[in-house]
Amino acid sequence: MRPSMVLQGRGLDLIRCYLGIGLFVRGALFIAHPDVLFSYMERSNRWFVPLALSHYVVMAHLCGGVLLALGLLTRWSAAAQIPPLLGAVFYVHYGEGLLSAGQSLEFAGLVLFLLLVFTVTGAGAWSLDHVLQHSEELREHRVSEAPDRPLVQN
């Protein structure tokens, strides 16, 4: 494999780690300042839907962010983040339009795009998914090369 391809793969791993850390921090901020999250969701006239969604968003960001940063269950943790980001893009920030002062729509769209990428591609070589997959392959390889005779001889 060419060195440039290896570096590109590592770059995606670094982006995945940064994305996971950013989502975790966002979830922690929603816990520290729940009024911010509720202000996003107060557009609904029902009390249960915003409450349930806020719990899902916080848990998805906290747990999914850590899992993304570690590269563990990468596709699942990225996919779990997609519904809150779809809501952020099309429900919360869409009215602000592109190129607004806060650039919230552009940023939410970028995060949504990256989550879609990692849902499709999974984690790279610098991930626990990769380590676990290769340790399983190594274990299977050792079992397939094991001799047919018993290890203990009489």
C-alpha positions as MATLAB code, in Angstrom:
seq = 'MRPSMVLQGRGLDLIRCYLGIGLFVRGALFIAHPDVLFSYMERSNRWFVPLALSHYVVMAHLCGGVLLALGLLTRWSAAAQIPPLLGAVFYVHYGEGLLSAGQSLEFAGLVLFLLLVFTVTGAGAWSLDHVLQHSEELREHRVSEAPDRPLVQN';
ca = [
       0.000    0.000    0.000;
       1.284    3.438   -0.887;
       2.263    5.731    2.012;
      -0.189    8.408    0.856;
      -3.085    5.938    1.124;
      -2.013    4.989    4.643;
      -1.899    8.661    5.646;
      -5.335    9.270    4.138;
      -6.744    6.421    6.205;
      -5.178    7.843    9.347;
      -6.643   11.240    8.506;
     -10.140    9.768    8.466;
      -9.413    8.115   11.810;
      -8.399   11.471   13.247;
     -11.552   13.095   11.858;
     -13.633   10.296   13.426;
     -11.949   10.830   16.806;
     -12.448   14.590   16.643;
     -16.085   14.165   15.624;
     -16.695   11.762   18.502;
     -15.087   14.087   21.026;
     -17.074   17.039   19.662;
     -20.366   15.156   19.933;
     -19.511   14.048   23.465;
     -18.749   17.633   24.455;
     -22.022   18.774   22.882;
     -23.912   16.157   24.912;
     -22.121   17.302   28.087;
     -23.040   20.911   27.295;
     -26.675   19.912   26.886;
     -26.530   18.353   30.367;
     -24.812   21.406   31.862;
     -27.189   23.813   30.104;
     -30.481   21.986   29.459;
     -32.187   25.275   28.624;
     -30.243   25.368   25.354;
     -31.545   21.984   24.278;
     -35.090   22.741   25.431;
     -35.060   26.049   23.567;
     -34.319   24.097   20.379;
     -37.188   21.741   21.072;
     -39.803   24.123   22.475;
     -41.238   24.637   19.005;
     -43.381   21.553   19.619;
     -46.637   22.121   21.480;
     -46.374   18.785   23.277;
     -44.362   18.261   26.465;
     -43.524   14.554   26.072;
     -41.944   14.645   22.628;
     -39.347   17.320   23.478;
     -38.554   15.590   26.769;
     -38.086   12.183   25.151;
     -36.096   13.665   22.271;
     -33.848   15.601   24.603;
     -32.968   12.443   26.511;
     -32.253   10.613   23.256;
     -30.121   13.460   21.910;
     -28.041   13.690   25.090;
     -27.470    9.924   25.311;
     -26.731    9.636   21.595;
     -24.162   12.418   21.812;
     -22.549   11.196   25.034;
     -22.435    7.460   24.358;
     -22.170    7.678   20.587;
     -19.461   10.322   20.847;
     -17.294    8.155   23.084;
     -17.833    5.109   20.876;
     -16.995    7.100   17.746;
     -13.839    8.517   19.304;
     -12.715    5.014   20.266;
     -13.826    3.511   16.987;
     -15.992    0.934   18.743;
     -19.284   -0.046   17.099;
     -18.528    2.807   14.740;
     -21.279    2.262   12.197;
     -23.947    1.855   14.876;
     -22.802    4.833   16.925;
     -22.663    7.053   13.837;
     -26.099    5.867   12.710;
     -27.563    6.599   16.163;
     -26.441   10.219   15.772;
     -28.125   10.743   12.406;
     -31.730   11.353   13.621;
     -30.713   14.153   16.040;
     -28.579   15.765   13.333;
     -31.381   15.506   10.779;
     -33.540   17.336   13.318;
     -30.797   19.908   13.882;
     -30.364   20.559   10.165;
     -33.976   20.503    8.969;
     -35.920   21.472   12.090;
     -33.720   23.692   14.238;
     -31.232   25.502   11.984;
     -32.889   25.408    8.548;
     -34.700   28.705    9.102;
     -31.405   30.495    9.773;
     -30.289   29.870    6.215;
     -26.798   29.416    4.875;
     -23.967   31.776    5.719;
     -25.592   33.190    8.837;
     -23.446   34.738   11.548;
     -23.424   31.600   13.724;
     -23.022   29.192   10.781;
     -25.071   26.625   12.706;
     -26.725   25.181    9.594;
     -23.406   24.683    7.817;
     -21.818   23.075   10.853;
     -24.782   20.782   11.549;
     -24.798   19.805    7.865;
     -21.088   18.994    8.001;
     -21.520   16.848   11.108;
     -24.485   15.072    9.488;
     -22.420   14.402    6.357;
     -19.508   12.999    8.389;
     -21.858   10.755   10.352;
     -23.259    9.404    7.085;
     -19.712    8.754    5.854;
     -18.775    6.797    8.980;
     -22.083    4.919    8.950;
     -21.241    3.673    5.460;
     -17.464    3.215    5.734;
     -17.009    2.251    9.378;
     -13.821    2.845   11.309;
     -10.262    2.800   10.074;
      -7.129    1.060   11.285;
      -6.824    3.232   14.408;
      -9.989    1.915   16.014;
     -11.116   -0.698   18.469;
     -13.330   -2.162   15.727;
     -10.185   -2.846   13.692;
      -8.300   -4.303   16.666;
     -11.185   -6.588   17.611;
     -11.703   -7.725   14.024;
      -8.026   -8.600   13.576;
      -7.781  -10.372   16.917;
     -10.779  -12.507   15.891;
      -9.180  -13.250   12.522;
      -5.921  -14.173   14.263;
      -7.787  -16.466   16.659;
      -9.576  -18.170   13.745;
      -6.285  -18.521   11.889;
      -4.645  -20.184   14.903;
      -7.551  -22.581   15.283;
      -7.432  -23.512   11.591;
      -3.691  -24.242   11.827;
      -4.024  -26.314   14.998;
      -2.900  -29.915   14.571;
      -5.572  -32.575   14.299;
      -3.864  -34.661   16.963;
      -4.577  -34.105   20.626;
      -2.248  -31.796   22.517;
      -1.736  -34.304   25.339;
      -0.280  -37.618   24.342;
      -0.560  -40.736   26.464;
];
